[in-house]
Amino acid sequence: MSTAPILSCEKVTVAFDGFKAVNGMDLQLMPGELRFLIGPNGAGKTTMLDVICGKVKAASGTLRFMNEFDISRKKEYEIAELGIGRKFQAPSIFVGLTVYENLELAMSQNRSVWATLRATMSRDEHTRIMRQLDMIGLTHRANTVAGGLSHGEKQWLEIGMMLMQEPSLLLLDEPVAGMTDTETEKTGELLQEIIKERTVVVVEHDMDFVRSFATKVTVMHEGKLLKEGTMQEVQEDEVVSEVYLGHGRDSRAVG
């Protein structure tokens, strides 16, 4: 793995009608890292993902991807083409198509839906899809219409669709919200598999999930970087404890 950051954000500010949703935020991500972005509601976590993927533009600050590309002024599709994928909270899949067809479409984004489904698939393309089905644990559901999947399975399918586009950096917004305990555990294991080849940033409120799978945590508060470190370091930090819980509460309950 490279020792240079895959993403470097410095003094990033995002303002909406004068309100600074992100206020001078710094964030550096290393290749192969699984980073959790946590903080109270309104801390600016989702907005930070929005500015990285180009959904909103920073009023000031710099965002450099792979130590080469200034993405601060690029359009969403340009940022996606560079290798940054963004998954929103609600799954976005083709509910009337099978799981296999959803992955096929994700692999062939330059063609229309029906042109893709009518096209002759190469052996290599079929192999790619089957490998992806295995990774997301949906091989047995390959021919199932996506609308019939469970909530967790839909989330895994969308992650799989994003991975078919081979991003270097994957941004996930509350991926385990609404999942069962079993699905949550499986999602954590999937993320650990993904970071063997990619960097992943997760905005998450489920602190049990964060404790189970985080190696490094970034805490945001009022649009700024409050604390960064291991989950233990974050939990033992008095300022973080005050932000989440108020004075005199047990910092082990952060989140």
C-alpha positions as a Markdown table, in Angstrom:
| # | Residue | x | y | z |
|---|---|---|---|---|
| 1 | Met | 0.0 | 0.0 | 0.0 |
| 2 | Ser | 1.1 | 3.5 | -0.8 |
| 3 | Thr | 2.2 | 5.7 | 2.2 |
| 4 | Ala | 0.6 | 8.8 | 0.5 |
| 5 | Pro | -3.0 | 9.7 | 1.5 |
| 6 | Ile | -5.6 | 8.6 | -1.1 |
| 7 | Leu | -7.7 | 11.6 | 0.0 |
| 8 | Ser | -6.5 | 14.8 | 1.6 |
| 9 | Cys | -9.1 | 17.4 | 2.7 |
| 10 | Glu | -7.8 | 20.6 | 4.3 |
| 11 | Lys | -9.7 | 23.5 | 5.9 |
| 12 | Val | -12.9 | 22.5 | 4.0 |
| 13 | Thr | -15.9 | 24.7 | 4.6 |
| 14 | Val | -19.4 | 24.3 | 3.3 |
| 15 | Ala | -22.0 | 27.0 | 3.9 |
| 16 | Phe | -25.8 | 27.0 | 3.3 |
| 17 | Asp | -27.3 | 30.4 | 3.5 |
| 18 | Gly | -24.6 | 31.6 | 5.8 |
| 19 | Phe | -24.7 | 28.5 | 8.0 |
| 20 | Lys | -21.4 | 26.6 | 8.0 |
| 21 | Ala | -22.4 | 22.9 | 7.9 |
| 22 | Val | -18.7 | 22.1 | 7.5 |
| 23 | Asn | -16.3 | 24.6 | 9.1 |
| 24 | Gly | -12.6 | 24.2 | 8.4 |
| 25 | Met | -12.6 | 20.4 | 8.4 |
| 26 | Asp | -9.4 | 18.4 | 7.9 |
| 27 | Leu | -9.5 | 14.8 | 6.9 |
| 28 | Gln | -6.8 | 12.4 | 5.5 |
| 29 | Leu | -7.5 | 8.9 | 4.4 |
| 30 | Met | -4.8 | 6.2 | 3.7 |
| 31 | Pro | -5.1 | 3.4 | 1.1 |
| 32 | Gly | -6.8 | 0.3 | 2.4 |
| 33 | Glu | -8.3 | 2.1 | 5.4 |
| 34 | Leu | -11.7 | 1.6 | 7.0 |
| 35 | Arg | -12.5 | 4.9 | 8.6 |
| 36 | Phe | -15.6 | 5.6 | 10.6 |
| 37 | Leu | -16.9 | 9.2 | 10.7 |
| 38 | Ile | -19.1 | 9.8 | 13.8 |
| 39 | Gly | -20.5 | 12.7 | 15.8 |
| 40 | Pro | -23.8 | 14.1 | 17.1 |
| 41 | Asn | -26.7 | 14.8 | 14.7 |
| 42 | Gly | -25.9 | 18.0 | 12.7 |
| 43 | Ala | -22.1 | 17.5 | 13.1 |
| 44 | Gly | -21.6 | 17.8 | 9.3 |
| 45 | Lys | -20.8 | 14.1 | 8.7 |
| 46 | Thr | -23.1 | 13.5 | 5.7 |
| 47 | Thr | -22.3 | 17.0 | 4.3 |
| 48 | Met | -18.6 | 16.0 | 4.4 |
| 49 | Leu | -19.4 | 12.9 | 2.2 |
| 50 | Asp | -21.4 | 15.2 | -0.1 |
| 51 | Val | -18.5 | 17.5 | -0.7 |
| 52 | Ile | -16.1 | 14.7 | -1.3 |
| 53 | Cys | -18.3 | 13.1 | -4.0 |
| 54 | Gly | -19.2 | 16.5 | -5.5 |
| 55 | Lys | -22.9 | 16.6 | -4.6 |
| 56 | Val | -22.2 | 20.0 | -2.9 |
| 57 | Lys | -19.3 | 22.3 | -3.4 |
| 58 | Ala | -17.0 | 23.6 | -0.8 |
| 59 | Ala | -17.0 | 27.4 | -0.2 |
| 60 | Ser | -13.3 | 27.1 | 0.6 |
| 61 | Gly | -10.5 | 24.6 | 1.3 |
| 62 | Thr | -8.8 | 22.0 | -0.7 |
| 63 | Leu | -9.7 | 18.4 | -1.6 |
| 64 | Arg | -7.0 | 16.3 | -3.3 |
| 65 | Phe | -7.6 | 12.7 | -4.5 |
| 66 | Met | -4.7 | 10.2 | -4.9 |
| 67 | Asn | -2.3 | 13.1 | -4.3 |
| 68 | Glu | -2.9 | 14.2 | -7.9 |
| 69 | Phe | -6.4 | 15.4 | -8.6 |
| 70 | Asp | -8.0 | 18.6 | -7.2 |
| 71 | Ile | -11.6 | 17.5 | -6.9 |
| 72 | Ser | -13.0 | 20.7 | -5.2 |
| 73 | Arg | -14.5 | 22.1 | -8.4 |
| 74 | Lys | -15.2 | 18.9 | -10.3 |
| 75 | Lys | -18.7 | 17.7 | -11.1 |
| 76 | Glu | -20.2 | 14.6 | -9.5 |
| 77 | Tyr | -19.8 | 12.4 | -12.6 |
| 78 | Glu | -16.2 | 13.5 | -13.0 |
| 79 | Ile | -15.4 | 12.6 | -9.4 |
| 80 | Ala | -17.1 | 9.2 | -9.9 |
| 81 | Glu | -15.0 | 8.6 | -13.0 |
| 82 | Leu | -11.8 | 9.3 | -11.0 |
| 83 | Gly | -12.7 | 6.4 | -8.6 |
| 84 | Ile | -14.9 | 7.8 | -5.8 |
| 85 | Gly | -18.1 | 5.9 | -5.2 |
| 86 | Arg | -20.9 | 7.2 | -2.9 |
| 87 | Lys | -23.7 | 5.1 | -1.4 |
| 88 | Phe | -26.6 | 7.0 | 0.2 |
| 89 | Gln | -28.6 | 5.7 | 3.2 |
| 90 | Ala | -31.6 | 4.3 | 1.2 |
| 91 | Pro | -30.6 | 1.5 | -1.3 |
| 92 | Ser | -30.9 | 2.5 | -5.0 |
| 93 | Ile | -31.3 | -0.6 | -7.0 |
| 94 | Phe | -33.5 | -1.8 | -10.0 |
| 95 | Val | -36.2 | -3.6 | -8.0 |
| 96 | Gly | -37.8 | -5.1 | -11.1 |
| 97 | Leu | -34.6 | -6.8 | -12.3 |
| 98 | Thr | -32.7 | -9.8 | -10.8 |
| 99 | Val | -29.7 | -9.4 | -8.6 |
| 100 | Tyr | -27.5 | -10.7 | -11.4 |
| 101 | Glu | -29.0 | -8.1 | -13.8 |
| 102 | Asn | -28.4 | -5.3 | -11.4 |
| 103 | Leu | -24.7 | -6.1 | -11.2 |
| 104 | Glu | -24.6 | -6.5 | -15.0 |
| 105 | Leu | -26.1 | -3.0 | -15.4 |
| 106 | Ala | -23.6 | -1.6 | -12.9 |
| 107 | Met | -20.7 | -3.1 | -14.9 |
| 108 | Ser | -22.0 | -1.6 | -18.2 |
| 109 | Gln | -22.9 | 2.0 | -17.3 |
| 110 | Asn | -22.3 | 3.4 | -20.7 |
| 111 | Arg | -25.0 | 1.4 | -22.3 |
| 112 | Ser | -28.8 | 1.7 | -21.8 |
| 113 | Val | -30.6 | -0.8 | -19.6 |
| 114 | Trp | -32.1 | -2.9 | -22.4 |
| 115 | Ala | -29.0 | -2.7 | -24.6 |
| 116 | Thr | -27.0 | -4.1 | -21.7 |
| 117 | Leu | -29.4 | -6.9 | -21.0 |
| 118 | Arg | -29.6 | -7.9 | -24.7 |
| 119 | Ala | -25.9 | -7.7 | -25.1 |
| 120 | Thr | -23.8 | -10.9 | -25.3 |
| 121 | Met | -21.7 | -11.2 | -22.1 |
| 122 | Ser | -18.1 | -12.3 | -22.3 |
| 123 | Arg | -16.8 | -15.1 | -20.0 |
| 124 | Asp | -14.7 | -12.5 | -18.2 |
| 125 | Glu | -17.7 | -10.3 | -17.5 |
| 126 | His | -19.7 | -13.3 | -16.2 |
| 127 | Thr | -16.8 | -14.3 | -14.0 |
| 128 | Arg | -16.6 | -10.7 | -12.6 |
| 129 | Ile | -20.3 | -10.8 | -11.7 |
| 130 | Met | -20.1 | -14.2 | -10.1 |
| 131 | Arg | -17.1 | -13.1 | -8.0 |
| 132 | Gln | -19.0 | -10.0 | -6.9 |
| 133 | Leu | -22.0 | -12.1 | -6.0 |
| 134 | Asp | -19.8 | -14.3 | -3.8 |
| 135 | Met | -18.2 | -11.3 | -2.1 |
| 136 | Ile | -21.6 | -9.8 | -1.1 |
| 137 | Gly | -23.0 | -13.1 | -0.2 |
| 138 | Leu | -25.8 | -13.2 | -2.7 |
| 139 | Thr | -24.8 | -16.0 | -5.1 |
| 140 | His | -27.8 | -18.0 | -4.0 |
| 141 | Arg | -30.0 | -15.0 | -4.8 |
| 142 | Ala | -28.6 | -14.3 | -8.3 |
| 143 | Asn | -31.8 | -14.9 | -10.1 |
| 144 | Thr | -34.1 | -13.3 | -7.4 |
| 145 | Val | -35.9 | -10.2 | -8.4 |
| 146 | Ala | -34.2 | -7.4 | -6.3 |
| 147 | Gly | -37.5 | -6.1 | -5.0 |
| 148 | Gly | -37.9 | -9.4 | -3.1 |
| 149 | Leu | -34.7 | -9.0 | -1.1 |
| 150 | Ser | -34.5 | -8.2 | 2.6 |
| 151 | His | -33.4 | -4.7 | 3.5 |
| 152 | Gly | -29.9 | -5.9 | 4.3 |
| 153 | Glu | -29.6 | -7.8 | 1.1 |
| 154 | Lys | -30.6 | -4.7 | -0.9 |
| 155 | Gln | -27.8 | -2.8 | 0.8 |
| 156 | Trp | -25.3 | -5.5 | 0.0 |
| 157 | Leu | -26.5 | -5.5 | -3.6 |
| 158 | Glu | -26.0 | -1.8 | -4.0 |
| 159 | Ile | -22.5 | -2.0 | -2.5 |
| 160 | Gly | -21.8 | -4.8 | -5.0 |
| 161 | Met | -23.1 | -2.6 | -7.8 |
| 162 | Met | -20.7 | 0.2 | -6.7 |
| 163 | Leu | -17.8 | -2.2 | -6.5 |
| 164 | Met | -18.5 | -3.3 | -10.1 |
| 165 | Gln | -17.4 | 0.2 | -11.1 |
| 166 | Glu | -14.1 | -0.5 | -9.3 |
| 167 | Pro | -13.8 | 2.7 | -7.2 |
| 168 | Ser | -10.6 | 3.3 | -5.2 |
| 169 | Leu | -12.6 | 5.1 | -2.4 |
| 170 | Leu | -16.1 | 4.1 | -1.2 |
| 171 | Leu | -18.3 | 6.5 | 0.8 |
| 172 | Leu | -21.1 | 4.9 | 2.8 |
| 173 | Asp | -23.8 | 6.7 | 4.7 |
| 174 | Glu | -25.2 | 4.6 | 7.6 |
| 175 | Pro | -25.1 | 1.3 | 5.8 |
| 176 | Val | -26.4 | -0.8 | 8.7 |
| 177 | Ala | -29.4 | 1.4 | 9.6 |
| 178 | Gly | -32.5 | -0.9 | 9.9 |
| 179 | Met | -30.5 | -4.1 | 9.7 |
| 180 | Thr | -30.8 | -7.1 | 11.9 |
| 181 | Asp | -27.9 | -8.0 | 14.2 |
| 182 | Thr | -26.9 | -10.8 | 11.8 |
| 183 | Glu | -27.0 | -8.5 | 8.8 |
| 184 | Thr | -25.0 | -5.9 | 10.7 |
| 185 | Glu | -22.3 | -8.4 | 11.5 |
| 186 | Lys | -22.2 | -9.6 | 7.9 |
| 187 | Thr | -21.9 | -6.0 | 6.7 |
| 188 | Gly | -18.9 | -5.4 | 8.9 |
| 189 | Glu | -17.2 | -8.5 | 7.6 |
| 190 | Leu | -18.0 | -7.4 | 4.0 |
| 191 | Leu | -16.3 | -4.0 | 4.7 |
| 192 | Gln | -13.2 | -5.7 | 6.0 |
| 193 | Glu | -13.1 | -7.7 | 2.8 |
| 194 | Ile | -13.5 | -4.6 | 0.7 |
| 195 | Ile | -10.6 | -2.7 | 2.3 |
| 196 | Lys | -8.2 | -5.4 | 1.0 |
| 197 | Glu | -8.3 | -3.5 | -2.3 |
| 198 | Arg | -10.0 | -0.2 | -1.5 |
| 199 | Thr | -10.5 | 2.6 | 1.1 |
| 200 | Val | -13.8 | 2.9 | 2.8 |
| 201 | Val | -15.4 | 5.8 | 4.8 |
| 202 | Val | -18.5 | 5.1 | 6.8 |
| 203 | Val | -20.8 | 7.6 | 8.5 |
| 204 | Glu | -22.4 | 5.7 | 11.3 |
| 205 | His | -24.5 | 6.1 | 14.4 |
| 206 | Asp | -24.6 | 2.5 | 15.5 |
| 207 | Met | -21.8 | 2.6 | 18.1 |
| 208 | Asp | -21.8 | -1.1 | 18.7 |
| 209 | Phe | -21.1 | -1.6 | 15.0 |
| 210 | Val | -18.3 | 1.0 | 15.2 |
| 211 | Arg | -16.7 | -0.6 | 18.2 |
| 212 | Ser | -16.7 | -4.0 | 16.5 |
| 213 | Phe | -15.1 | -2.9 | 13.3 |
| 214 | Ala | -13.3 | 0.4 | 13.6 |
| 215 | Thr | -9.6 | 0.8 | 13.7 |
| 216 | Lys | -9.6 | 4.6 | 13.4 |
| 217 | Val | -12.4 | 7.0 | 14.1 |
| 218 | Thr | -12.9 | 10.6 | 13.2 |
| 219 | Val | -15.3 | 12.6 | 15.4 |
| 220 | Met | -17.0 | 15.7 | 14.0 |
| 221 | His | -18.8 | 18.4 | 16.0 |
| 222 | Glu | -20.3 | 21.6 | 14.6 |
| 223 | Gly | -18.7 | 21.0 | 11.3 |
| 224 | Lys | -15.2 | 20.6 | 12.7 |
| 225 | Leu | -12.7 | 17.9 | 13.5 |
| 226 | Leu | -13.1 | 17.2 | 17.2 |
| 227 | Lys | -11.0 | 14.1 | 17.8 |
| 228 | Glu | -9.3 | 11.4 | 15.8 |
| 229 | Gly | -7.9 | 8.1 | 16.9 |
| 230 | Thr | -8.8 | 4.6 | 18.0 |
| 231 | Met | -12.2 | 3.9 | 19.4 |
| 232 | Gln | -10.7 | 3.6 | 22.9 |
| 233 | Glu | -8.9 | 6.9 | 22.5 |
| 234 | Val | -12.1 | 8.6 | 21.4 |
| 235 | Gln | -14.2 | 7.0 | 24.2 |
| 236 | Glu | -11.7 | 8.1 | 26.9 |
| 237 | Asp | -11.6 | 11.7 | 25.6 |
| 238 | Glu | -13.3 | 14.1 | 28.0 |
| 239 | Val | -14.3 | 16.7 | 25.4 |
| 240 | Val | -15.9 | 14.0 | 23.2 |
| 241 | Ser | -17.7 | 12.7 | 26.2 |
| 242 | Glu | -19.1 | 16.1 | 27.0 |
| 243 | Val | -20.2 | 16.7 | 23.4 |
| 244 | Tyr | -22.1 | 13.4 | 23.3 |
| 245 | Leu | -23.3 | 13.1 | 26.9 |
| 246 | Gly | -22.8 | 16.2 | 28.9 |
| 247 | His | -20.7 | 16.5 | 32.1 |
| 248 | Gly | -20.3 | 13.7 | 34.5 |
| 249 | Arg | -21.4 | 10.8 | 32.3 |
| 250 | Asp | -19.5 | 7.6 | 31.5 |
| 251 | Ser | -17.4 | 8.2 | 28.4 |
| 252 | Arg | -17.6 | 4.5 | 27.5 |
| 253 | Ala | -21.2 | 5.2 | 26.3 |
| 254 | Val | -20.1 | 7.5 | 23.5 |
| 255 | Gly | -22.6 | 7.5 | 20.7 |
